[in-house]
Amino acid sequence: MAVRSSLVWLTLALSLFDLTCNAGPVRQREAVPDGFYAAPYYPTPYGGWEDSWKESYAKAQALVDKMTLAEKTNITGGSGYFMGNSGSAYRVGFPQLCLQDGALGVGNTDHNTAFPAGITTGATFDKDLIYARAVAIGKEFRGKGAHVFLGPAVGPMGRKPLGGRNWESFGADPVLQGIAGALTIKGVQEQGVIATIKHLIGNEQEMYRMYNPLQPGYSSNIDDRTLHELYLWPFADGVHAGVGSAMTSYNAVNGSAASQNAYLINNLLKDELGFQGFVMSDWLSHLSGVASALAGLDMSMPGDTQIPLFGDSPWKFHLTEAVLNGSVPVDRLSDMATRIVAAWYQFGQDNDFPAVNFHSYVSSEKGLLYPGAVPSSPIGKVNWFVDVQADHGLVARQVAQDAITLLKNDGDFLPLSTKSPLRVFGSDARVDPAGANACGSRACNKGTLGMGWGSGVANYPYFDDPIAAIKKRVEDVKLYDSDNFPLILTPTPTDDDVAIVFINSDAGENSFTVEGNHGDRDNDKLSAWHNGDKLVQKAAEKYKNVVVVVHTVGPLIVEPWIDLPSVKAVLFAHLPGQEAGKSLANVLFGDVSPSGHLPYSITKKEDDLPGSVTKLVKELIGQPQDTYSEGLYIDYRWLNKQKIKPRYAFGHGLSYTTFNYTDAHIKIVNALSSALPPARQPKPSVPVLSTEIPSASEAYEPAGFAKIWRYIYSWLSKSDADKAYAVGTSSTKSGSTKTYPYPYPEGYSTVQKPGVPAGGGQGGNPALFDTILELDVTVQNTGTQHKGKASVQAYVQFPSDSGYDTPIIQLRDFAKTKELGTGESETVTLRLRRKDLSVWDTQKQNWVAPGAEGDNGKSKRYVVWVGEGSDKLFTRCFSDTLVCERGVEPPV
């Protein structure tokens, strides 16, 4: 059964109102600041022209041609909240699709793996591990019979450190997000499961994200260049990887709701990025009927109106009606259905794909088949308890372990000896006594924090907590199971004692409020929860040696205790999932060296970043406006520009050993001979889709069919179908444009466009993904005691005379070595593509490489900096002379 685990409680509370437009026009847009505009772009580009999808589209079009009107509209939406999956067309062999959360494992089921979160995965800076996690996730989704994995999340970007769902994504940088997202898509889809890249776009805070009858969701106001170079960037990488589906966000972008934003879906995603799959709405974010169809939405999930469980829908039977009465062009519906079916074929789901074998809302073997239809739902077997874990716990543990980030280690205090007496403080050290899954959707903060809360979670099959793993290593361990420092310490502290203090910070989806935090960390801000700062301070007063372990959804302000002399070491373990214990113990006791690096910066105070990213928009009247006035300058980009030194910079991470980065070489793989990429080639021809309105009989409700209460169907009564058909077929022609009762939006057209200049392939112009520069760097473990893995990060510095305002440095690639023994070396290769060396030119509406050869045949100088973090850059290489230098002053 397809699910979203959280219900939008605010929407339900307002269920006396229903402003859903059904087949009517889009709601009037709210005023946004000058300069921000969601331009119209019509019609939706057809899919099927990209070579790697042609065979799947040919099969899909043949199948869709056999469908009736009601079958086509049926597969474009869910069957209703708590009702199950998407609609089917069983008569022609197309099944219901199971679309399933969450981003870190199969949600709302059993015998699955609860993997580390996206933010933890990003902290590994390890492409092989990112991919291995994705392969395991894909196998588990397939094993459960889930056709569509609702991940990866590459939005939010982490623009706002307080943002509630930053932990589902990979970090506060577009390249880190793009590489991790693309590898996740690759690994999942190689298992025959359709991945879903989300959330398109600008969902950078949780509060006020949802449209409701009293207030529109906030508008993310993003300028064209910022949109392309930051927030759309990872979506382009995901589309380039061949992602099969995309999900729109709840909020508006430049005043237009994302689920019906023609500029976002038709122009950017389907034309410029050449997306071939299908676009779905986020759950209960679908606002309109005709408007969203024209804007490029292909699937409405879970099918209901914003006020669910009334058997009503913006589409389904309303979409059937809108096609018959001529409001929605027939070819638009056919393209929707074809995109969905093509994705099913593209990943081989027509060939022995497992049946769904679990139920997200029923944990017993038998139960309600359609919980939304209670009390009239039939009962049957709904769970087969299929174990899909295999050895994936080892993958999960490796990710959790290699993400652990050592921020401070005074006097090489870590690793610990197993002979040391350990005094452990904080409830975060042990699993929730009520059980790891005691809180639905993990909407509480009790015990070790392994993941945030909301729809992106999975059930724990077990929970390996830190205290149990520590006790397996050390005999003399005392746990003070409280977040309040004890009045009496037993035994009395000695100089040999080591205090390990566990603190955390939680966040999640706005569907739940946890300890006053409405998804975002709006109550606790960037401080540790449960008075964690005070707990560390008190421990530091009593013990000479304190180690702080942090489980967190994102950055924390550590200033209240970081410089205390007793605080010898700090480890950020992020969100480790089910493998929180042994992964940490392996690092604490030196079985492995920590090799994680921060996927965000930790500032000394919140207002070290601009107010546009540190403050949450909270307007109570009208549409909240979240204007991205900082432009390209988020996280380390802003700090570098303002010359603000963070406590710990993006990419920072220590090891128990040391590494030397030597023998760097740079070469040109493909010459950057022109500033603009080659001109877009004309779109290959695709079969012309029929625009003829089908017979009303294709929509007739079957005689004698027994409906399930609240289940959403696509049929119409004979009288309603005939009435709609009469309207559609009697429409008059004015010139070449049909005139219907529907008030079409500004700029509406039914003529397919040749395509925007920046497009031409999956992800954009194919030349953008050509490798231009390649760097080889040799990394040697120069320590004498510990093995370790090194992170190698490449940052580009654009030509100083480029004519464009660019951040001082920008991450462009990364690699991680194998575990190197003392004295051992490895050479890693880093690559920079044309896009990595380009900026988005808002006048040319294309990517421009400002360092390309000019009329004089000379190119301008890019500098590529190589190091282990954005603040630790050891080598620079020049793109013009192909010379690399060590020991020079870094630019930041």
N, C-alpha and C positions, 0 to 999 in steps of 0.2 A: 504494500500500500504506500503510495507516494505521500509525502508529508511536508509540512513545515511545523516545527515543534512548538512554536510560540504563537499565541493568538494576540492580536492587536487590541489590548484591553481598552484603550481609550476609544477606539472606534466602536467597539461593542457597547461601551457605556453610552455612546451617543446614538444608539440604534433607533431612537424615535425619529431620526432624520435619515433621509436617503436622497442625496443629491447626485447619485450616479446618472451619467448622461445617457446610458444605454446607446441607442443608435443616433443620439442627437449630437449637436456640435460641441467642440471643445469649450471648456469654461473660459471666461474672459481672463486673460493674463493680468497678474498684478504688476504694478509699476515697479521697475527695477532702476538702479542708478543709470545715469547717462553712460553710453558707451558699451552697454551689455545688451545683446540682442540675440535671440534664437531665430535665425533667419529661416524662412520657409524653404523647403527642398522637397519637390515632388516630381514624378511619382517615385515609389520605392523601386530601386534598381532590381531587376531580375537576378536571381542566382543561377549558377550552373555554367558560367563561362570560364571558370578557372580550371586548368587542365586536370589537376589531381582530384577534382570533384565531378568531372564530366560523366564518368561511367555511373556513379551513384545517382546523378540527376536524371540520366536517361532512364534508369530503372524506376526512379521515383515518379517521373512524369508519366510513364506507362501505367503505373499503379494508380496515381491520382486521376488519370483520365477515366478509370473504371469506377471511380467513386461518384456517388450521388452528391447533390448539394449538401444535404444534411450530414453525410459522412465527412465531407471536407470540413464543414464548420465544427463537427464534433471533435476532430483531432486537434483543433487549434485552441483547446481549452481544457482545464481540469473539470472534474465531475462534482466539485464542491468541497468545502472545508470539512474535514473528518470523513470524507466520502471515498477517497482512494486516489486513483491515478488520473492521467490525462484520458481524453476520450479515445475511442477506438473506431476502426472500420473493419470489423471481423469478417464481414461478407467478402471482402477482397484480400483478406490475409494480413491486415495491419492491426497490431495489438494495442492495448493500453500501454503507455509508457510510465514506468515508475521513476519519478524525479525525487531524489533523496538528498537531504542533508546528511552529515555536516562536513565542514571543510577539513576536519582533522580525523575523520573516520565515519563509518556508517552510523548514522544517528538513530536513536530510538529503537534499538534492537538489542540482541544478545549475541554472545560468542563472537564478538568483534574486537578489534584493537583500538584503543584510544591513543592515537599518536600525539606527539608533541604538536603544539599549535604552529600556525604559520610564522609568527614572530620568532619562535624558537628555531624553527627551520631556517629562517633567514639569518639568524645569528651564527649558524655553522659556517656560512660563506663557503659551502662545500657543494659543488654541482653534483657530484656523484651521490652524495647522501640525499640531496633534494630529490633527485631522480629515483633513488631506491625507495624512498618514502612514498612517492607517487605510484610506483609500480605496485607496492603492497596495498595501498589504498584502492587502486583500480581492481586488483584481484578480489578484495573483500566486497566491493560493490557488486562486481559481477557474480561472486559466489552467493550473494543475497538476492540476486535477480533484479538489481536496480539498474535501469538503463542509463540514467543520467545522474552524474555526480555534480551536486550543486557547489562547485568550487573549480578552480581556486579563486580566492578573493585577492584582487590586486587594487581594489579600492574599498575602503579608504587607504590613502597613501600614508597616513600618519601625520598629515599636515598639522593637526591639532593634537598635542600630547595628551589632552584630556579625553580624546575621542574614544567612545565605548567599544568600537569593534576593530581598533587598530591591530589587536592581537591576532585576528584572523588572517591578516595580510603579512607580508614578509619584511617590511621595514620602510623607513622614511626616505626612500630614494627610488626614482623611476627605473633605474637600471637593475638594482637589486630586485625590485618587484618584477620587472620584465623577464629577467633571466630565470628567477625562481618560478614565476607563473608559467612560462613556456615549458620548462622542464617538468613541471607538475602535469600540465596538459599532455605532454608527450608520454609520460609514464602511465597515466591513467588510460588514455585512449589506445595505447598499444594493447591493453587488456580487453578492448572492445566495448569500453564504457565511454559514453559521451561526456566530456567535461564542459563546465559552464563557467566562463569568465565573468566576474562580477566585481563591483556593482557600478554600472555605467550611468552616471559618473558624478563625482562631487559629494558623495555621502560621507563627509568628514566629521560629522557629529551625529549623535543619536537623537537628542532632544529636538522636538519640533520637525522631525524628518517627514512625518506622515501628513498627508492631506486628510482632513476630516471635515465634517459638515460645518464646523465653526471657524476653521482656519486652514488656509493652504499650508502645505509643507514649505519649509524654508527654501529660498532660492540661492543656489551657489552661483555667484556671479564671477565668471572666469574669463579673462581676456583670451584672445585667440592664440597668442604665442604660448602663454602659460598652459593653456589647455593641451596644446600639442606636445610641448617639451616636458611636461610633468605628468599630468593626469591621464592623458590618452596614450602616452608612451608604452606602458606595460600592456595595454589592450592591443596595441599594434603588434607587439612581440607575441602575444597570445594568438592573435589571428594568423600571424605568420607561421605559427606552429600548427595551424590547422584546426583550431578549436571548433567544436561542433555546435555549441550554443552560447548565448550571452544573456545576461540578466540586467535589466535596467534597475536603477536605484529608486528609492521612495521620493526623494526630494525633486525640486525643480532645478533646472540649469538655465541661467539667464532668463528667468521668468516663466519658463515652460516646463511642465512636469516631464520628467525623464521618460516615463512610459508612453508619452505621446508627443515627444520632441522630435520633429522631423529632421531638424538640423543634426542632432546627435545620431539618430538611427539611420535615416536615409542617406544623409550626406557623409558624415564622418565614418560610421561603422560599415555601412554596406557599399558605399561608393569609394571613398578615399581609402579605406582599409581593405576593401574587397572581401568582406566577410561573407562566407557561403552558407553558414549554418542558420539556425533560427534564433529569434530574439524573444525571450519570455519576460513577463512582468515579475517583479518581486511580489511576494504573497500579499494580496489585498491592496496592491498599489495601482491596480488598473482602474482608471477614472472614467473612461469614455468608450463609446462603441466605434462609430465611424472614424472619428478623429484619430484614435490610436491605430486603427487599421491602415489609414492613409499615411500615417507617420512611420510605418514600418514594423510595428509590433506584430509578431507571428503567433504567439501563444499567450493565453491569459491564464495565470495561475493564482489561486487554485480553481479559478473559474467563477467564483462569486463576485457580487458587487462588494464595495467596501464594507457594507454591513452584511456579513455572511449568514449562512444557514437559513435563508429564506427561499432557496431554490431559484434565485434570480441571478442574472449574469449580465455583464456588459456585452458579451458575445453569445456564443452558443445559439439558442433560438433567435435572439435579437440579431445576430450576425446573419443568420439564414434570411431573416426578414429584410435586413439591409441590402443583401445581395439581390434578392428578388425585386425590391422596389427601386433598384438602380443606384442606391447611395454609395455602396462599396462596389467598385468594379470587379467583375468576375475574375479578371486576370490577377488582381491583388489577392483574392482568396486562393486562387490556384497556386500562386507563388508561395503564400503562407504554408499551405499544405505540402507543397513540393519540398520546401526547405526542411520541414520536419521529417518527412519520409526519406529525403536524401541523406540526412544525418544518420538515420537508422540503418540505411544501406552502407553508408561510408565506413561504419565501424563493425560491419558484419553481423548486426543484430538480427538479421533475417535467417541466420544460420546457427541453429542449436543454442540460442541464448537461453540461460536458465530462467525458469518461471520464478516470480516473486514468491519468497518462502517465509515472509515475516509480516507482522502487522505493527505499525508504529504506535498505535493507541491501545493495543491489547497485548498483555504480556503472557497470558495463559494460552494453552494450545487451541482452545475453542473460544469464540467470542463473537461480538457483533461484527458483521461484515461491513456495515456502513454506520459507524458510531454517530455520524451527524443526523441519521434518520431515527435515532432512538425516540420512542420505544418500538417503532415499527420495523426496525432492521431485522433481516434474517440472521440466524446464527449458524456458524460453521467453523471448520478448522481454519485457523488463520496463521498459526505459527508452527514451523517445522524445526526450529532451533538448530539451524545449520551452523556448524562451527567453521568460520572462515579465517581463523587466526593464523594457522600454520606456524611458521617461525617468525612472524612479523613483529613479535615482541622484541626480538633482537635488533631489528631495524629501528624500532621506536626507541630502544635504549641507546643505540649508537647516536641517533639524532639528539636525544636529550643530553647525552654526555658531551658530545662535541660542540654543543651550543653553549655550555657553561662558560661564562665569561669572567675571567679573573681581572678585577679592576684595581685591586691594591694588594700588595704582598710585601709588607715592610720586613726587611732583613731576611727575605726568603723564608718567612715563617711557615708557609705551606710548602710541601705537604706535611700533614700531621703524622706523628708516630702512633701506632696502635697501642703503645704503652702509656700514652698521655691520659690522665684522668679528664674526662669530658663532662661538662655541665651544660645541658641543652635547655634552651629557653624558647618559649613561644609555641602557640597551638599549631602554627604552620609546620612544625616538625613532624606531626603525626596525622594520619588520616582522620577524617571526621568520625567520631565514635558512633554516630548513627548510621554510618555506611558511606562509602564513596559516592554512591548515587542517591543519597537520601533526599537531596534537593532536586526537584525536577528542573531540567534544563540548566542544572548547576547554578541555579539562582540563589546562591547564598555563599558566604565566605567562611567556611568552617573547616578547619584542618588544612593540610597541605594544599596549596593552590596549584592545581594541575592544568586548568584551562579556565577561560572566562565563562560568561553565561550567555544563554540565548540559543538561537537556532543552529549555531555553528558547532555545537558540542556533540559528543558521543558518550554512550554509557561506558563506564569502566568495567572490564571483565574481572579485574582485580586491581588493587592499588598497592604498589611497592613503595611504602612511605620511607622518608629519610631516617626516622628514629630506629626502625627495624633494621635497616641496612647498616647503620652505625653500630648498633648493638651486636651485630654479627661479627664486627671487626674488633671491638674494644670491650674489655670486661668491665672496666670502671666507668660506667655511664650513669648519669642521673638526669632524668627529664623533669623539668619544672613545667608541668602541663598547664600553663596559663599565660595570658598576654599581659598580666600584671606582675611586676617583679616581686618576688616573695619577701615578706618582712623578715623571715628567718631563713638563712641558708644552711642546709644540712646536707653534707658536711660543710664546715667552715672553709672558705676559700683559702687555697695555698698558692704559692708562686708557680707551682707546676700545673695547676688547673688550667684548662682551656675552656672558655665559655663560647659555645656556638649559639648564636642568636638568630632565630628564623623570623623573618618579617615578610609581609606581602602587600600587594595592591591589586585590586580586582576591578573589572569593568565588564560590560557586555551590551546586549541589545536592549533597546528602549522598551521592549515588551514587558520588562520586569524592572522593579525598583529594589535595590539591595542596600540596606543600611543607609538609606537616604540618597543613594546614587542612582540617577534615572538612566542607566545605561552608561552614559559618560561619567567620568569621575568628577561630577559637579559638586559633590559634598566633601569628599576627602582630598580633592585636588591631587597634587603630586606628592603628597605625604603618604607615608606608610599607614595602612589601616591598623585599627585596634591599638592605637598609641604605640606603634612599633618604634618610632624614634625615641620615645621615652624609655622603652624596654632596653634598647641598645645603650642609651646613656647610663641607665642604672647598672647594667652589667659592666660597663666600662669603669664605673666607680669602684666596683667590688673585685674585679678580676684584672690581672695584668695582661692577660692575653685573650683577646676577643676576636672571633671570626663571625662575620655577618653573612648570612645566606638569604638571598632575596628571590622570592617568586613573584613575578610581576607581569602585568599586561603591557607595560611600557616604561618610560623613564620615570624616575623618582628624584626628588630633591634630597640629597644625602648630606647636606651641609650641617645639620644639627649634630652629627657624630663622626663624620668622615675623618676629621683631623685629630680626633681624640687619640692620645698616645697609646692607649690600651687596644684600640681597634687596629689589629695587625693585618687583617686580610678581609677582602670583600669579594663575594662570588654572586653574580647574577645568574640564577638558574632558569630564568624566564618562566615558561609554562611547559613542564616536562611531560604532561600526559600521565599515563599509567606507570611509567618507569622512572618515578621521581627518586627512588631510593638508591639502588645500586649505581645508577649513573652518577649521582652526587658522591657516593662513597668512593667510587673509583678515582675521582678527582681529589677529594679531600685527603686520601691516604696515599696518593702518588702512584696508583696503578697506571694512570695515564696523566699526561700534562693537559691542563685546560687549553682549548684551542678555539673557543668561541670569541666572537667580536661583536661589538655593539651594533645593532641595526638601526640605531638612532643616537642622538647626542644626549648627554645628561648635563643640563645647565646648572649653574650655581643658584640661580633663582628663576622663577617662572617668567618674569618680565625681561629676561635676557633675550627672549624671542619677541617678535612684534605682537601688539595687541590683537591684530586680526587673526592670529593663530592661537593665542593663549586664552582668549575669551570665547565662551559659548554664546551663540545668539539666542536670545530669550524673549523676543517681542511677543506680547500677549494678544495684540490686536493687529489684524492684517497679516500679510505674508512676511515672516522674518527674512531679512536680507543678510546673507553671509557673503560679503564681498572680499575677494582674494586680492586685496590691495598690496600684499607683499610680493605678488607676482611670482617670479622664479625662485624667490629667496625664502626657502623653508629650511629648517634644521641647520646642518653644517654650512649650507650655502649662505644663510643669513648671518650666522655667527662669524664666518670668515669675512664677509663684506663689511660688517660693523666692527671687526677686530675685537670681538668679544671672545675671551678664552673660556671654553666650557670646563666643567669639572672633568668630564670624560667625553671625548669627541666621537663622532660617528666612525665606526671601524676599529675603535680601540679595543685591545684585548691583550693581556699578559700571558706568559707561559712560565713553566718551571725551568725551562731551558732558554737559550739564546740562539738567534739565527743571524746569519750574515747573508745579505742579498748582493750578489756579485755577478760579474761577467754578463752584464746586460747588453743585448744587441737588439737593434730595431731595423726592420726592412720594410720596403714598400712591396705589397703584394699586388695591388692594382693602383695604377697612377690616378691621382685625383686631378684629372685633366680639365675639368670644367666645374664651375661653381654649382650649376644645376645638374641634377641627374638626367639621363637621357629622357627624351619626351615620351610620354605615355603612348603605348601602342593602342590602336583601336580595339575596343572590346570584341572578342570573338563572337560570332553570331550564336544565339541560343534559339531554341524553338519558340515560335511566337505562341503565346498563350491566348486562348479564346476569350473574347469579351462578350460573347453572346449570353444573355440571361437564360438560365436553364428553365425547364418546365417546372411549374409550381408543384407538380406531383412528386418531384424529387425531395420535397420538404415535408410531405404529408406524414403525420403521426400514424404509425401502424395501428390498424384496427385491433382492438382487444388487448393492447399491450398494457401490462400491469406496472405502473410507475412506482418507483421508490420515493417516498416522501423526501423532499428537499434535494434529491439528486437532480443535477442539472443536465437537461437534454437539449438536443439541437433541432428537434422536430417542431413543426408548427401544426396547428389544427388546419384542416382543409380550408375552412373559411378564411383564416388569417393568411395562409399561403396564397390563396387565390387573390385576395385583396392586394397583397403586396406585389404580386406578379402583374396585376392589372396596372398598378402605378408605374412599375418599371418599364413595361412594354408600351405604355401609352405616352412616355416622355417624348417631348418634341425636340427637334434639333434646331439649334441656332448657329448657323455656320457649320463648323465641324465639332462643336462642343455640345453634348447633351445637357439639357437644363432639367435638373431634378429639384424636388422640394428641399433637398439638403443644402444648407448654406456652406459651401466649400470654403476652406481657409484661404487666406491671401497667398497668391503665388501657386495655387493648385494647378496641376497639369496632369494629363494622362500619357504624355509623350515621353518615352524613355530617353534619357540624356546620354551623351557620349562618354561622360565621366570627367571627374575633376582632374587637373594636371598632376596632383601628387599621388594619384592612384595607379592601378595597373596590375596589382598582384595581391596575394594575401599578405596583409600588413602594410600595404602601400606599394610605391614604385619598387620593383624587384631590385633595382640598383642600390637602394638604401641599405640592403643587407649584404652587399659585397664587402669583403674584407679589404681594407685599405692598408692598414699598418699591422705588423705582427712583431711582438716583442718576446724575446726569450730571456729569462732571468734564472740564474742558478742560486738556489737557496741551500745553505749548509747549516746543520746543527752544530753550533760552536760551543755548546755546553759540555760539561764533563760528567754529568750524573744522570740526566733524564732524557728519555726519548720525547719526541714532540712533533706535532703537525704545525706547519706555518701557513699563514694566510698571506696571499700576495694580491694586492689591490692596485689597479691602474686608474689614475685620474688624469683627465685631459685639461690642459690650460689652453684656451683659444688664443689665436694671434692677437697681440695687443692693439694692432691697427685694423681689426676686423670690421669695424664700423657697427658692431652690435654690442649691446650691453650683455655680458655673460658672467655667470658666477666664476669666481677665481679658479676653482677646480671643481670637476664633476666626475663622479665615479663612472667608469665605462666598461670595466671587466674585472673579474677576480678569479682566482684559482686557489686550490689548497693542495699542499703536498701530501704525500703518504706520511705515515709515521716514520720519522727519521731518527736513527740511532745517533749516538754521539759521534761527531765527525762525518756523518753521512750527508750526501748532497742529492738534490734532485733539480732538474731543469724544468721549469714550467713555461707554458706559452700563453700569452695574452693577445687578444685580437680586438682591433677597433674597426668598426664598419663605417661606411660612408655616413650613415645617420649619426653615428657617435661623433662625427666631426662636423656636423651641420647644425644650423639653427633654423627655426621656422620663420620665414619671411612673410609677414602679414600682407604685404603689398603684392608680392609675387604668388602668394598662396601655394608655396612650395618650400621644400627643404633646400637650403643654400649652404654650401661648404665655403666659408669665407677664406680658408687657406688654400683654395685651389689655384692652379696656375692661371695667371692673368695674361693679358695680351703680350707681355714681355717674355712669356714663357717661364716666369719664376713664380714659385709658390710662396705663400706666407708660412711663418713658422708656428706649428703646433708644438707644445711641450707636453710630453707624457711623463707623469710622475709615478713612480713605483714605490710601494712601501707596504707596511702592515696595518695602516689606518690612515684616516684623513689627516691626522696630526703627526704621523710618523712616516714621512716620505724620504727615502734614502737616495734614490736615483732619479735623474731626469734624462730623457731622451728627446732629441730634436728630430722633427719630421723632415726638415730640409737637408741638414747635413748628415743625418743618420748617425749622429754621435751620441753616446750615452756617457754621463758623468756621475760620479759618486761624491758624496761628502760636500755637496753644495747646499746653501741655505734654501729651505723649502719656501714656497710662496705664502704659506699660512703658518 
